[in-house]
Amino acid sequence: MVEHAGAAAAPGTAWFGGRVARGVVEDVDVLAAPERLRTPGLWALVGTFEGDVHAWRFAEVAPGPVRPVGGWRGPSPGSWVSSLDAAGYRDGVRAVRSAVREGRVYQANLCRVLAAPLPLGRRGGDAAGGSGEEPDAAALAAVLAAGNPAPFAGGVHVPGGGRHRAAWVVSASPELFLRVGDGRVLSSPIKGTAPTGRGLTAKDRAENVMITDLVRNDLQRVSRPGSVWVEDLLRVEAHPGLVHLVSTVAGDLEPAVLRAPDLWRRLLEATYPPGSVSGAPKGAALELLAGLEPVPRGPYCGTVGWVEVDPDGGVRAELAVAIRTFWWDRSGGGTLRFGTGAGITWGSEPDGEWAETELKAARLVGLASGVR
């Protein structure tokens, strides 16, 4: 698809599901102006866990993988620091368990953010360059595609300093947040992680059922009464280095919602942030986590994906939960970040939950740091 836009396209690239989009035509704050996402074309979306959701429309879309300009050179393995150390994270687990005992929450997903310096440099991410160019997000995407293929991998790189809002996000997400098409909406929450299937526990299964019920309630807010159902429950999915428990919930969108100019505001107000990375009840869990996590999550645990609008107004979309996700910004001279976390219930054990966050981070951070 090639769109002949009235205004010249600006630099920017997005890639999802075997397609690459190039040339930013416009960008929009989705919650402030959701009607703009009724404009035909392909839109890339990035949302932060804190609730800022932004979209970029592209001039050209073509099949194929995204092509890096050069090789990737990421941060050194020893340069990563965590927003919560092991002791702090274990204290957070105990605080969540106390909240469960008091009846404030049933579950909360406690997260931490890893950060490492990655200055401006040559396109391939070589910090020794000094040319002033941003690291090449496509180069990191190629590394992850080779070393950690994921069903909802994708990314958005809109360089800063132009007329459009900047973005630098590379995701190897295994989790579907929302799929929209043919009048239906579908979500596949992940809860339960272990090195192998034999390591999954009763706690993992109970947590998955709890979050699946939360997602079911979220989708009921935008679906026809009686149309929401659980298509699949407690499926074991294998991914590089670990396994997950996955369930799938689907519903038929209420026709008034599907036709509404503010479709995306309605969908996101009903479902955002994703239930699997917040907790239950969602509002109480978010309030609890705000007091336990020392830094914002940013794009981690938000969303990254695409929305496509055809000339007749039909909408298709696939948004991932932005886990196994890197993002870069110019703060501190240039910083690469990656988030990791675990769902905490009354059955959680602090050492075990810390180990789960390490398991989720180890492979991806190692790949970004050149460790094979």
Secondary structure as UniProt FT lines:
FT   STRAND          10..16
FT   TURN            17..18
FT   STRAND          19..29
FT   TURN            30..32
FT   HELIX           34..38
FT   STRAND          41..47
FT   TURN            49..50
FT   STRAND          53..63
FT   HELIX           77..79
FT   STRAND          81..82
FT   HELIX           86..101
FT   TURN            102..103
FT   STRAND          107..117
FT   TURN            123..124
FT   TURN            127..128
FT   HELIX           137..147
FT   STRAND          152..158
FT   TURN            160..161
FT   STRAND          167..173
FT   STRAND          176..181
FT   TURN            182..183
FT   STRAND          184..188
FT   STRAND          190..194
FT   HELIX           197..199
FT   HELIX           202..220
FT   TURN            221..222
FT   TURN            225..226
FT   STRAND          229..239
FT   TURN            240..241
FT   STRAND          242..253
FT   HELIX           255..259
FT   TURN            261..262
FT   HELIX           263..271
FT   HELIX           275..277
FT   STRAND          279..280
FT   HELIX           282..290
FT   TURN            291..292
FT   TURN            298..301
FT   STRAND          303..309
FT   TURN            311..312
FT   STRAND          315..321
FT   STRAND          325..329
FT   HELIX           331..333
FT   STRAND          335..344
FT   TURN            346..347
FT   HELIX           350..368
FT   TURN            369..370
//
